[in-house]
Amino acid sequence: MKTSKLIALTFIIIGTALSAISVASNDAPSSLLFPAMRKNFFSLMELQKLSLNPEQFKSKANHEKVAASIKELNQNTTHIKKILKNHGKNGLHPIAEIYADYVQDMSAQFETGNKEYVRRKVPAMTHLCLSCHTGISTKKQFQEAGSQIKTLALNDYEKVALYAATRQFDAAIAQLEKILAPTPLKPGELRKLTQAVKTGMSLAVRVKQDPHTALKLLNLALAKPGLPNFIKEDFIHWKTDLSHWTKQPNQKDLSAQTLLASAKKIIDQAQAAQEYPTDHKADMLYLRASGLLQHTFTKQASFQEKADAFYYLGLCYNALRDPLLWSLDQSYFEACIKNLPHSKRAKECFKALSSEIFFGYTGSSGTHIPPDELARIERMRKLIE
């Protein structure tokens, strides 16, 4: 994809994400939120453009520009977090806190000169936002981005991803159905196809909570000529779980406590079905559970219930292992610790967080954890003692 197209895609995605925040946070004064969001938008746009080129991002000529954008993001995300804490009653503050912590980490790393680390985290910021905005089930879709998307020279797979990111859920699913037409797979197309199907499953299961749409997509995918057996095996497992879901009663207006209990039950089923860490046969169960857990932040939840939700979300994202959501499971575990420090749940989250960090920095030559990550572990350790 050309640089100009990437910039255009990013502009649409971030702009629509801000619209999603504005709608979702309707119980916090928009006059307080909007100015900070607007500043964040332009700062993130600047960083996104620069991050496309490693040399450009790390050059001395752009040092002040990058530093100013990161500083602006740091100030504004902290400001938004405080506003939502003071005025928000729908649970958005804990989500805003995760994002603020993410930006603070970038700022700290930039000050130490670790520019490549910061550059790699910039694209993930968009996905971190959208993991929440497309993760909460809602009938609200943002159609105003549709006309802009049609003006871009995108292939079918890029359209699925962009429609999903900009909350054009029905358009994304319709585009995926087009991809899943019974035509043979082209060379090099398998990875794109499986990622597109996973996007469709995320929308149908986690966002729309519609097992029938998910089953329709899977039936189309299974009929795709040339689909390897190892992919089919996962899809067949997904169909089984979705079929069981269709037989369960549809429950509405559940409390945070009921949502957590339902999510835990589903996660227990998923963990029992999963044979090894990268086994994806239980993905539909994890998606269902994550959808329920995201809903707890729209309820009047206690600190204990929020900490439990963060912990279980960490487990879900760890199992789903979406490469676009860089270390999002760790962010949820850390949020759990900060939300309810010195608790039993915080200790469980610390164990999961530290295990992930150690695993991530362990290879054939041993374990080599950077000093900043060791410091992070120590900060979290103090919050559980």
C-alpha positions in Angstrom: 0.0 0.0 0.0 1.4 3.4 -0.9 2.2 6.0 1.7 -0.5 8.4 0.6 -3.1 5.7 0.9 -1.9 4.7 4.3 -2.2 8.3 5.5 -5.7 8.6 4.0 -6.8 5.4 5.7 -5.4 6.5 9.0 -7.1 9.8 8.7 -10.5 8.2 8.2 -10.0 5.6 10.9 -8.9 8.1 13.6 -11.5 10.6 12.7 -14.3 8.1 13.0 -12.8 6.7 16.2 -13.1 10.2 17.7 -16.8 10.3 16.6 -17.2 7.0 18.4 -15.7 8.4 21.6 -17.9 11.4 21.4 -21.0 9.3 21.1 -20.0 6.8 23.7 -19.1 9.4 26.3 -22.4 11.3 26.1 -22.6 11.6 29.9 -19.3 13.6 30.1 -19.5 17.3 29.1 -18.7 17.4 25.4 -17.4 20.9 25.8 -14.6 19.5 28.0 -13.9 16.4 25.9 -14.0 17.7 22.4 -11.1 20.2 22.5 -8.7 17.5 23.9 -9.9 14.9 21.4 -9.4 17.3 18.5 -5.8 18.1 19.6 -5.2 14.3 20.0 -6.5 13.7 16.5 -4.0 16.1 14.8 -1.1 14.9 17.0 -1.7 11.3 16.2 -2.1 12.1 12.5 1.4 13.7 12.6 2.9 10.7 14.3 1.2 8.3 12.0 2.6 10.0 8.9 6.1 10.2 10.3 6.1 6.6 11.6 5.6 5.2 8.1 9.3 5.9 7.4 11.8 4.7 10.1 14.5 7.1 8.9 12.1 10.0 8.8 10.7 9.3 12.3 14.2 9.0 13.9 15.8 11.9 12.0 17.2 14.9 13.9 15.1 17.2 11.6 11.9 15.7 12.9 12.9 15.2 16.5 11.1 18.3 17.8 8.0 17.6 15.7 7.7 14.0 17.1 8.5 15.2 20.7 5.8 17.9 20.5 3.2 15.4 19.2 3.9 12.9 21.9 3.8 15.6 24.6 0.4 16.8 23.2 -0.9 13.3 23.3 0.4 12.7 26.8 -1.2 15.8 28.1 -4.6 15.3 26.4 -5.0 11.6 27.2 -4.4 12.4 30.9 -6.9 15.3 30.6 -9.5 13.0 29.0 -9.0 10.4 31.7 -9.6 12.9 34.4 -12.7 14.2 32.8 -14.2 10.7 32.4 -13.3 9.9 36.0 -15.1 13.0 37.3 -18.1 13.0 34.9 -18.4 9.6 33.2 -20.8 7.1 34.7 -20.7 4.5 31.9 -17.3 2.9 32.8 -15.2 4.6 30.1 -12.7 6.0 32.6 -10.8 2.6 33.0 -10.5 2.3 29.2 -9.2 5.9 28.9 -6.7 5.0 31.7 -5.3 2.2 29.6 -4.8 4.5 26.6 -3.2 7.2 28.8 -0.8 4.7 30.3 0.1 3.5 26.8 1.0 7.0 25.7 2.9 7.7 28.9 5.1 4.6 28.1 5.7 6.0 24.7 6.7 9.4 26.1 9.1 7.8 28.6 10.7 5.6 25.9 11.1 8.6 23.6 12.9 10.6 26.3 15.5 7.7 26.7 16.1 7.8 22.9 14.3 4.5 22.1 12.7 5.9 19.0 12.2 2.6 17.2 10.2 1.3 20.1 8.0 4.4 20.0 7.6 4.3 16.2 6.4 0.7 16.4 3.9 1.6 19.0 2.3 4.5 17.0 0.3 2.3 14.6 -0.9 0.1 17.4 -2.4 3.2 19.1 -5.2 3.3 16.5 -5.9 -0.4 17.0 -5.9 0.1 20.8 -8.6 2.7 20.4 -10.6 0.7 17.9 -10.4 -2.5 20.0 -12.7 -0.7 22.4 -14.9 1.2 19.9 -15.5 -1.9 17.8 -15.6 -4.2 20.8 -18.7 -2.8 22.4 -21.9 -4.1 20.9 -24.0 -1.3 19.6 -26.5 -0.5 16.9 -24.7 2.8 16.2 -22.7 2.8 13.0 -20.9 5.8 11.5 -22.1 6.0 7.9 -20.4 9.4 7.2 -17.1 7.6 6.5 -18.6 5.5 3.7 -18.3 8.1 1.0 -14.7 8.7 1.9 -13.8 5.0 1.8 -15.3 4.7 -1.7 -12.9 7.3 -3.1 -9.8 5.3 -2.1 -8.2 2.7 -4.4 -8.5 -0.3 -2.0 -8.6 -4.0 -2.6 -11.4 -6.1 -1.2 -9.4 -7.2 1.9 -8.5 -3.6 2.8 -12.1 -2.6 2.4 -13.2 -5.2 5.0 -10.6 -4.0 7.5 -11.4 -0.3 7.0 -15.2 -0.7 7.1 -14.8 -2.6 10.3 -12.4 0.0 11.8 -14.8 2.8 11.0 -17.8 1.0 12.4 -19.4 0.3 9.0 -20.3 -3.2 10.3 -22.9 -4.2 7.7 -20.7 -2.9 4.9 -17.7 -4.9 6.2 -19.8 -8.1 6.4 -21.2 -7.5 2.9 -17.6 -7.0 1.6 -16.5 -10.2 3.3 -19.3 -12.1 1.7 -18.0 -10.9 -1.7 -14.6 -12.2 -0.9 -16.0 -15.5 0.2 -17.6 -16.2 -3.2 -16.8 -19.7 -4.5 -13.8 -18.8 -6.5 -10.4 -20.5 -6.1 -7.9 -19.0 -3.7 -5.1 -17.1 -5.4 -1.4 -17.6 -4.5 -0.6 -15.7 -1.3 -4.3 -15.0 -0.5 -4.7 -17.5 2.4 -3.4 -15.3 5.1 -5.5 -12.3 4.0 -8.6 -14.5 3.8 -8.2 -16.0 7.2 -7.6 -12.5 8.8 -10.7 -11.2 7.0 -12.8 -14.1 8.3 -11.5 -13.4 11.8 -12.6 -9.8 11.4 -16.0 -10.9 10.3 -16.3 -13.2 13.3 -15.3 -10.4 15.6 -18.0 -8.2 14.2 -20.7 -10.8 14.1 -19.9 -12.4 17.5 -18.4 -9.6 19.7 -20.0 -6.5 18.3 -23.4 -7.6 16.8 -23.8 -10.7 19.1 -25.3 -12.5 16.1 -24.4 -16.2 15.8 -26.6 -16.6 12.7 -24.5 -14.1 10.7 -21.3 -15.7 11.9 -22.5 -19.1 10.8 -23.5 -17.8 7.4 -20.0 -16.4 6.9 -18.3 -19.6 8.1 -20.4 -21.7 5.7 -19.3 -19.5 2.9 -15.7 -19.8 4.0 -15.8 -23.6 4.3 -17.1 -23.7 0.7 -14.1 -21.7 -0.6 -12.2 -23.9 -3.1 -8.6 -24.5 -2.0 -9.1 -23.9 1.7 -6.5 -26.0 3.6 -7.8 -28.7 6.0 -6.0 -27.2 9.0 -8.0 -24.0 8.5 -11.2 -25.9 8.0 -10.7 -27.7 11.3 -10.8 -24.4 13.2 -13.8 -23.2 11.3 -15.7 -26.4 12.0 -15.0 -26.0 15.7 -16.2 -22.4 15.5 -19.4 -23.6 13.8 -20.1 -26.1 16.6 -19.7 -23.4 19.3 -21.9 -20.9 17.4 -24.6 -23.6 16.8 -24.7 -24.2 20.6 -25.0 -20.5 21.1 -28.1 -20.2 18.9 -29.9 -22.6 21.2 -29.4 -20.5 24.3 -32.0 -17.9 25.4 -31.3 -14.3 24.5 -30.8 -12.3 27.7 -30.9 -8.5 27.8 -30.2 -5.7 30.4 -27.9 -7.9 32.5 -26.1 -6.5 35.5 -22.3 -6.3 35.7 -22.3 -9.2 38.1 -24.3 -11.4 35.7 -22.2 -10.4 32.7 -19.0 -11.4 34.6 -20.5 -14.7 35.7 -21.6 -15.6 32.1 -18.2 -14.5 30.7 -16.3 -16.6 33.3 -18.4 -19.7 32.4 -17.6 -19.2 28.7 -13.9 -18.7 29.4 -13.8 -21.9 31.4 -15.2 -23.7 28.5 -12.7 -22.1 26.1 -9.7 -23.0 28.3 -10.9 -26.6 28.5 -11.2 -26.8 24.7 -7.8 -25.1 24.0 -5.0 -27.7 23.8 -2.0 -25.3 23.5 -1.5 -21.5 23.6 -1.7 -21.0 19.8 -4.7 -23.3 19.4 -7.5 -21.2 17.9 -10.4 -23.7 18.0 -12.0 -21.9 21.0 -11.8 -18.4 19.5 -15.6 -18.0 19.2 -15.9 -18.6 22.9 -13.3 -16.0 23.7 -15.0 -13.5 21.4 -18.3 -14.1 23.1 -16.8 -13.7 26.5 -14.9 -10.5 25.5 -18.2 -9.0 24.2 -19.9 -9.6 27.5 -16.9 -8.2 29.4 -16.8 -5.0 27.4 -20.4 -4.5 28.4 -19.5 -4.4 32.1 -18.0 -1.0 31.5 -21.4 0.3 30.5 -22.9 -0.8 33.8 -22.6 0.5 37.4 -19.8 -1.8 38.3 -17.8 -2.0 41.5 -14.0 -1.7 41.6 -13.9 -5.5 42.2 -16.1 -6.1 39.1 -14.0 -3.8 36.9 -10.8 -5.5 38.1 -12.4 -8.9 37.3 -13.5 -7.7 33.8 -9.9 -6.4 33.1 -8.5 -9.8 34.2 -10.8 -11.8 32.0 -10.3 -9.5 29.0 -6.6 -10.0 29.4 -7.1 -13.7 29.2 -9.3 -13.4 26.2 -6.9 -11.2 24.2 -4.0 -13.3 25.2 -5.8 -16.4 23.8 -7.0 -14.6 20.6 -3.4 -13.2 20.0 -4.3 -10.7 17.3 -1.0 -9.4 16.0 -2.6 -5.9 15.4 -3.3 -5.5 19.1 0.2 -5.3 20.4 0.4 -6.4 24.0 -3.3 -5.4 24.7 -3.6 -8.3 27.1 -0.8 -6.8 29.2 -2.5 -3.5 29.2 -5.6 -5.1 30.6 -3.7 -7.0 33.3 -1.9 -3.8 34.3 -5.3 -1.9 34.4 -6.6 -4.7 36.7 -3.7 -4.2 39.1 -4.1 -0.4 39.2 -7.9 -0.6 39.5 -7.8 -2.8 42.6 -4.3 -2.8 44.1 -3.3 -5.1 47.0 -6.1 -7.5 46.2 -6.2 -11.2 45.4 -7.3 -10.3 41.9 -4.4 -7.9 41.5 -2.0 -10.7 42.4 -3.5 -12.9 39.7 -3.2 -10.2 37.2 0.4 -9.5 38.2 1.2 -13.2 37.8 -0.3 -13.2 34.3 1.4 -9.9 33.3 4.9 -10.9 34.6 4.6 -14.3 32.9 3.8 -12.6 29.6 6.7 -10.2 29.9 9.1 -13.0 30.7 7.8 -15.2 27.9 8.0 -12.3 25.4 11.7 -11.7 26.2 12.8 -15.4 26.3 14.4 -17.0 23.3 17.1 -19.6 22.4 19.8 -17.5 24.1 17.8 -17.2 27.4 15.7 -14.5 29.0 16.8 -10.9 28.4 14.3 -8.4 29.8 15.0 -4.7 29.2 15.6 -2.5 32.2 12.4 -0.5 31.6 10.3 -3.7 31.6 12.0 -4.8 34.8 11.1 -1.4 36.3 7.5 -1.9 35.1 7.3 -5.3 36.8 8.7 -3.8 40.0 6.1 -1.0 39.9 3.3 -3.4 39.6 4.8 -5.7 42.3 4.6 -2.8 44.8 0.9 -2.5 44.0 0.1 -6.1 45.0 2.1 -6.2 48.2 
